[in-house]
Amino acid sequence: MFAITSRYWGLPTANCRLPDGRTVTYVRRRFVPHPEDLADLGEHVVAPGERLDRIAFAELGDAELAWQLADANRALDPDELLVTGRRLRITLPAAAGPATGSPLLPGAARG
């Protein structure tokens, strides 16, 4: 249903039958992980004019992983992460766990 780079990839789905007889498939609720439970990969200091997708590409190898930066830094509004000088935590996604690495991150073993 979603690409492997999506924050919704791998979430369980459910079906709902509408009054007109159609069935709709939807994704069950996603709970945002606790940042302190995510495995650290490093840190990034935001420079003037940077964009979250470009930071994600530089740090994680894929611009579509910008959501992972929001999760790691407890941000519901990604724009709040783009304050010049802010130190962003770079982490593995919650599904990767602290010791397994991640199939989403080609450079996950770096320090």
C-alpha positions in Angstrom: 0.0 0.0 0.0 2.9 2.4 0.8 6.5 2.6 -0.4 9.2 1.2 1.9 10.4 4.8 2.6 7.0 5.9 3.9 6.4 6.3 7.7 3.2 4.2 7.1 5.0 1.2 5.4 4.4 -2.0 7.2 1.5 -0.8 9.3 -1.5 -3.1 9.6 -4.5 -2.4 7.5 -8.2 -2.9 8.1 -11.3 -2.9 5.9 -14.5 -1.0 6.3 -17.7 -1.8 4.4 -19.5 1.4 3.3 -23.3 1.7 3.3 -23.3 1.5 -0.5 -21.6 -1.9 -0.4 -18.1 -0.8 -1.3 -15.2 -1.9 0.8 -12.4 0.6 1.7 -9.0 -0.4 3.0 -7.3 1.9 5.4 -4.2 2.0 7.6 -4.6 1.5 11.3 -3.3 4.3 13.6 0.4 4.9 13.7 1.9 5.7 17.1 4.8 8.1 17.0 7.9 6.5 18.6 9.6 7.9 21.7 12.8 9.6 20.4 14.8 8.4 23.4 14.1 4.8 22.3 15.6 5.3 18.8 19.2 4.3 18.1 21.4 7.3 17.4 23.4 7.5 14.1 24.6 11.0 14.6 23.7 14.7 14.6 23.2 17.5 12.1 23.4 21.2 12.7 20.9 23.1 10.6 22.4 25.8 8.3 20.6 28.8 7.0 18.2 28.0 4.2 18.4 24.2 4.6 15.4 22.0 3.8 14.4 18.9 5.6 14.3 16.7 2.5 17.8 17.7 1.6 19.0 17.0 5.2 17.4 13.6 5.0 19.1 12.9 1.7 22.5 14.0 3.0 22.2 12.1 6.3 20.1 9.1 5.4 20.5 8.7 1.7 16.9 9.3 0.8 14.9 12.6 0.8 11.7 10.7 1.4 13.0 9.8 4.9 12.5 13.4 6.2 9.7 12.0 8.4 12.4 10.0 10.2 14.0 13.2 11.3 10.7 14.5 12.6 10.2 11.3 14.6 13.8 11.5 16.0 13.4 15.1 17.1 9.8 14.9 18.5 8.4 17.3 15.9 4.8 17.2 14.7 5.5 20.2 12.5 8.6 19.5 10.4 9.2 23.3 9.9 10.1 23.7 13.5 13.2 21.6 12.9 14.6 24.1 10.4 15.8 26.7 12.9 19.4 27.8 12.0 21.8 26.3 14.5 19.4 23.6 15.8 21.0 20.2 16.4 19.0 17.5 14.9 19.3 13.9 16.1 19.8 11.4 13.3 18.4 8.0 14.2 17.4 4.6 12.9 13.6 4.2 12.4 11.7 2.6 15.3 11.3 -0.7 13.3 15.1 -1.0 12.9 15.7 -1.3 16.6 19.0 -0.4 18.4 21.2 -3.2 17.0 19.8 -4.4 13.7 20.6 -1.6 11.3 18.0 -0.7 8.7 17.3 -1.8 5.1 16.2 1.8 4.5 19.6 3.2 5.3 22.5 2.3 3.1 25.0 4.0 5.5 23.4 2.9 8.7 26.7 1.4 10.0 28.5 4.8 9.9 29.3 6.6 13.1 
